[in-house]
Amino acid sequence: MVIEEYTTNEIVKRLKDHDMVDAVDLVSEGRMILTFTEEEHARLTGDYAAAKAAGVNVSSVRFLSKAEMQEVGLYIFRSWVNMHITLVIQTYGAAYPAVQAPANNVWPLKLVTFFHNLTKEIGFNTSTSSLHLHTHTPATSVTPIPPSEFDTDGSSSRRWNITTPRGSVACTSVIHATNGYASHLLPHLAGPSGIVPTRNQAIALRAAVPTANLSRYGWVANFGNEYWFPRPLSEGEDQDTPPLIILGGFRIIVPGMEMYNVDDASVNPVISEALKGFLPKVFPGKYVEGREPEMEWVSRVL
């Protein structure tokens, strides 16, 4: 937990230092955890008590009752893009207890791109090292270089050969960051004793009200199986525009829970229907019943 908190703080600090908050869609409004059942609420209460007993600073964590989640109040919504400030009479709109905690949301690809560019900018490329990104270059195999091809003294620093459609690369070390796809190149990681791929599914659904009436939290529910957040509006957009909501989850409702599924070219229609109907039921009046998503995709393969 300490390492995770340090890493999070450092990422946010660097984004702010380099004026990249808006460029990577960083939103630091926090996380809201809805609890649909008493079991969920009891587990969160127990986790909170255990963390507090262990000396973790939990002063920023807030428990909200069902009544508080439906309470009408005056809220100040501030857009950091154009400094637009709006006073809104609203409720959270969900008839369930919740736990509010600090958290950040970011567009991962934009974040990785920022760190790639920053690494090159600060001088990683030297006479002895360099950083290059090759897109559309899948690795089709990783094979050891035979000892017979080592230097005459047996001290070759290039011990692996990476084959790609654009040619081969000899290297000293290989970092596999392919997650659920790892067994494609490393067969020994297949099966339950290796890395088990688990497919998830997500949609982009347009809300019926502006962001100010939704809050900018990242939300989770059902023991973390469902998660969603409003996309921040871009500079120049009317702040009263209903935002797109990114919603993922519901693999637990299908047999096998999408485990061992690495198909990222199709979606599960049963999960599609569950995703489409979820938010209108949880937040009456804030979403249109039956509205079709604007996009749908497989969000990740773990």
N, C-alpha and C positions, 0 to 999 in steps of 0.2 A: 504493500500500500504506500509506503514511504517513497519507494522508487517511482511508482506510478504518479504520485502527486508531484514529485520533483520534475519528472519528464513533462507532465502537463503544464506546469508553471513555466518551464523553460521554453516550451513551444509557443505559448501565448506571449511570453516576453519578447522572443525574437520576432514574432509577427508584428507586434506593436513597435518594436525598435526600428523595423524596416518598413513601417507604414503599409503593411500587407493585410491588415485585418479584413478590409472589404474585398480584396483581391482573392482571398481564399474562402470567403463567406463564413468567417469566424463569428459565431454567436455565443456569447458567454452568459446567457440569461439563466442557466441552470437546468435541472432535470426534475420532472414531476412524475412520480411513480404512483399510478392508480392501483388500488387494491380492490379487486372485485369480490374477494371472499375473506372471511375471517382468518382462514389459514394464511393467506398472503400477508395480511396485516400483522398477524402474530409473528410471522417469520421476520418481517422488517423490524418490528419492535424488539425482537430478540437480538437481531444483528446490531441494532442501535445500542442496546444495553451492553452487549459484549464489547463493542468498539469503545464505548465510554469507559468501561471497566479496565480496558487495556491501555488507557491513557490517550486515546485518539481525541483530537479536538472536534467535537460534534456540535459546536455552538451554532453553526450555520444550517443545521438540519432542522426542518420544521414539519411537524405532523399536523395535517389538516383534517378536520372531521367532515363528514358528509354534508353537514349544514354549512360549514365554511366554504366548501367547494361550490355550493349553490348560492352563497351570500352575494347580494348586490352591493357593489362598491364603486368608488371613483378611482380610476387608475390613470396614471400618466404613462403614455406610450411615447417613446422617443426613438426616432430613426437616426442611427449614427451615419447614415449615408448622406442625407441632406439636412440633418438637424431639425427635421420636422417634428413638432411636438403636438400631441393630441390628448385631450382629456376625454376619457371614455367611461360611460356607465356600463358595467359588464359583470358577468359572473364567469367562473371557470367553466361552468356549464355541464359538469359531470356529476351525477348523483352517487358518487363513491368517495370514501375517504382516500387520502393521498399523503405522500411524503415528498417534501420539497428539499432538494439538495443542490449544492454547487455543481456545475458541469459546463462543458463547452461542446459546441457542434462545429464541424468544419467539413469542407469538401475535400476528401482524401487525395484525389488526383491533383488538385490545385496545390495542396500542402506539399506533396512529394515533389511536384515541379518546382515549388519555391525553394525547397531545401537543395534540390539538384542545382538550380541556378546559383544559389548562395554559395554552395561548395565550390563551384567553378570560379565564382567572383572573388572569393577570398584567397585564391591562389593555390588550389589543390593541384593544378597542372604545373608540374615542375620538370626538371631534367630527368628525374628518376621515377616520376609517377604522373598519371593523367587519368581523367575521368571522362568517359564517353558513354552516351546513351544511344543504343541501337534499337529503334522501334521496328515493328513488323519483321522481327528476326527470331522466330521461335527456335529454341534448342530442341533438336530431335533426338540427340543421344549424348551421353557423357561417358567416355571410355578412358581407362587408364592408359598412359603412354608406356609401352614396353620398356623394361630396363635396358634392352639392347639399343634403344634410341637415346639413352641418357648421354651426357658428356662423358668423355673418356675416363674421367676420375669418378664417375657415378654420381656427380653432384648436380645434375640438371635441376633447375628450379621449375621447369615446366613438366608437370606430372599428369595433367589431365587434358584431354582433347574434347572440345565442344563442337558438335556438328550442327550447322544451321543451313537453311536454303541459300544463304548468301556466302557460304564458305565455312571453314573451320578455324577455331581459335585454340591455341595451346596456352595453358595457364597453370599457375601454382596451386591455387585454391578455388573452390567453387562453393558459393553460397546458394542453397536451394531455398527460394522464397515463393514457392509455388503452392503452398498450403495443400488443399484437397487434391490438387493435381500431381502431387509429388511422386506417387507410385508409377506414373507414366514413364519417368526416367529412373526411378529407384524402385524396382519391383519388390524389394524386400519390405517396403513400407505399405504394401497392399494388405487388406484384411483387417480384422478387429485388433490385431496386435500392432498395427502400424498407424498411419494417419487415416482416419475415417472421413471421407468427404461427406458433407451434409449440405444439401442445396437449400437456399432460402429464396423467397420471392417477394417482390415489392411492386408498388404502384405509385403513380403520381396522380393525386386526386385534387381537383379544384374545390376549395372551400366555398361556402355561401356568404361569408362575412369577411371583413378585412382582418389583417393580422392583429390589429389592436383589440379586436373582440375575441381573439383566440389565445393570446399570449405567445411569446416567442420561445417558450420552453421546448426542450426535447422531452418527449413523453415515452414511458414504457408501461406495460401492464401484463397481467397474466404471467407472473414470475419471469418477466423479461422476454417472453416469447413474442409479444407484439411491441413494436416501437414506431414512433412517428414524430415528425417535426415540420413546421412550416418553412418553406424555402424563403430566404430573405429576398425582398424585392430589390431589383437592380436600381442603380442611380438613374433618376429621371422618371421612374415609374410612379404612377399615382399611388400614394400610400393607402388609398381606400380600395385598391384593387384586391379582390380576394386572392390569397396566395395559393400556390400549389403545396399540397401536403405530401411528403414522402412517407409512405406507410409500408412496413414489412412485417412478415411473420406468418403465423397460422400453419406452419408445417406439421404441428402436433396433431392436426385433425385428420391427417391422411395416414394410411397404413405404412409403416416403415419410417415415418417422419422425414422422408426425403433423404435418408441416410444412404450412402453408397451411390448417390445420383450425381453425376458430373455433367449431365446434359444441360448446357447453358444456351441452347437454341430454341427451347420451348418452355411453356409454363403449364402448371397444373390447373385445370379449370375449376376444380373443387376449391382450391386455395384462392383462385381469382374471385369467386363469388363471396367467399368469407371476407376477403380484404375489402371488396367494394361495399359491403353492407355494414362494416364495423363502425366507422366513425359516425354515420348518421344515427346509429342507435345509442352510442355512448354520449354524444353531444347533440341532443335534439335542437333543431333550429339553426345549427351552425354549418350543417352540410345538407346537400340535397339527396333525398332518398332515391336510389336507383341511378344516380349519375354515373356515367361511364368514366373510367380513368383516362387521362390523357396519354399515359405511357404505362407499360408493364414490362417487367424484366426479371430475370434471375439475379438477385442482388449479390450473392456471394456463394462460393463453395468452400467450406471450411476444411 
